[in-house]
Amino acid sequence: MANGLRWIATTYDLGYTFTLCEGLGPRDLLVRMGAEPRHIYELSNEAVAELQGRTEEGHLSDLEFLDWEDEALVARLTEVGFLSHPEVGADPDTYE
């Protein structure tokens, strides 16, 4: 990894994912990855600074906004690996 990316593996010891793209703006990249344009909002520098200053316990998870009753969406997210496969009969209120 002599291409300037070596620091990523040493900085993020629990794993990491990143996307390399050329010629796409942030909005176009998000739409190509499946985001709906009406749900994309650019954050101000102040909002980013506030989010970066939060402790781990203070961070919001996208899963806090997931509609668990939308079975098709939950199935899609599970199929592509974004959600774990809970035990059959598990209580969804105990998911973390």
HELIX and SHEET records of a PDB file:
HELIX    1   1 ARG A    6  THR A   11  1                                   6    
HELIX    2   2 PRO A   26  ARG A   32  1                                   7    
HELIX    3   3 PRO A   37  HIS A   39  5                                   3    
HELIX    4   4 ASN A   45  GLY A   53  1                                   9    
HELIX    5   5 GLU A   56  GLY A   58  5                                   3    
HELIX    6   6 ASP A   62  PHE A   65  5                                   4    
HELIX    7   7 GLU A   71  GLU A   79  1                                   9    
HELIX    8   8 PRO A   92  THR A   94  5                                   3    
END                                                                             
